[in-house]
Amino acid sequence: MVEDATRRTRLANERTYLAWWRSGLTALAVSFGAGRIVPELAGGTTWPYVIVGAGFGVLGLAFILFALIRQRQVERALATGTYAPFDDRIALILTVAGLLLGAGTILIVIVQS
């Protein structure tokens, strides 16, 4: 039965990998929307939108990169019978980045209204 648990864990790891990718692609889409589409529709000053859009782009790339790093960590742990805990530093960095980008977006919406 241990083999079945390992298979399920590997499949869960694949789903998590794809979830990181979906988050990355979503952030890249938000990047394009915030940095290119919204400024054209809103008119006026565009640089705040470009900055926030670029930030979402960087966050999207970080999600995609971390997907691979995390997938490999979990696979190595499975191969050696250990556990690969989620890195608190990565969680903090991604959380702070999301909070800053969200706050920046809200600030732009308020100021540009």
C-alpha positions in Angstrom: 0.0 0.0 0.0 3.0 2.3 0.4 3.5 2.3 -3.3 -0.1 3.5 -3.9 0.5 6.3 -1.4 3.6 7.3 -3.3 1.7 7.3 -6.6 -1.0 9.5 -5.1 1.6 11.9 -3.7 3.3 12.1 -7.1 0.0 12.8 -8.8 -0.7 15.5 -6.1 2.7 16.9 -6.8 1.9 17.1 -10.5 -1.4 18.9 -9.8 0.4 21.4 -7.5 3.0 22.0 -10.2 0.3 22.8 -12.7 -1.4 25.0 -10.1 1.8 27.0 -9.8 1.8 27.3 -13.6 -1.8 28.5 -13.7 -1.0 31.1 -11.1 2.0 32.2 -13.1 0.1 32.4 -16.4 -2.7 34.4 -14.6 -0.2 36.9 -13.2 1.3 37.3 -16.7 -2.2 38.0 -18.1 -2.8 40.5 -15.3 0.6 42.0 -16.2 -0.5 42.5 -19.8 -3.9 43.9 -18.8 -2.5 46.3 -16.1 0.5 47.4 -18.1 -0.9 47.7 -21.6 -4.7 47.5 -21.9 -5.8 49.5 -18.9 -3.6 52.5 -19.6 -4.9 52.8 -23.1 -8.5 52.7 -21.9 -7.9 55.0 -19.0 -5.9 57.7 -20.7 -3.7 60.1 -18.7 -0.6 59.0 -16.9 0.5 55.5 -17.9 3.7 54.9 -15.9 2.0 53.6 -12.7 0.2 51.0 -14.7 3.4 50.0 -16.5 5.2 49.6 -13.1 2.4 47.5 -11.6 2.0 45.5 -14.8 5.8 44.7 -14.8 5.6 43.7 -11.2 2.8 41.2 -12.0 4.9 39.9 -14.9 7.9 39.3 -12.6 5.6 37.6 -10.1 4.2 35.4 -12.9 7.7 34.3 -13.9 8.6 33.7 -10.2 5.5 31.4 -9.9 6.6 29.4 -13.0 10.2 29.1 -11.8 9.1 28.1 -8.3 6.8 25.4 -9.8 9.9 23.6 -11.1 12.0 24.1 -8.0 9.2 22.9 -5.7 8.3 19.9 -8.0 11.9 18.8 -7.9 12.1 19.2 -4.1 9.1 17.0 -3.5 10.3 14.3 -6.0 13.7 14.2 -4.3 12.0 13.8 -0.9 9.8 11.0 -2.2 12.8 9.2 -3.7 14.6 9.3 -0.4 11.6 8.8 1.9 11.8 12.2 3.5 9.6 15.3 3.5 10.2 18.6 1.7 8.6 21.4 3.8 7.4 24.5 2.1 10.2 27.2 2.5 8.9 30.0 4.8 11.2 32.5 3.0 9.6 31.8 -0.4 6.1 32.0 1.1 7.0 35.3 2.7 8.5 36.7 -0.5 5.5 35.7 -2.6 3.1 37.0 0.0 4.8 40.4 0.3 5.0 40.7 -3.5 1.3 40.0 -3.8 0.4 42.4 -1.1 2.5 45.2 -2.6 1.1 44.6 -6.1 -2.4 44.5 -4.7 -1.9 47.7 -2.7 -0.3 49.4 -5.7 -3.2 48.4 -7.9 -5.7 49.8 -5.3 -3.7 53.0 -5.0 -3.6 53.5 -8.8 -7.4 53.0 -9.0 -7.9 55.5 -6.2 -5.5 58.1 -7.5 -6.5 57.8 -11.2 -10.3 58.0 -10.4 
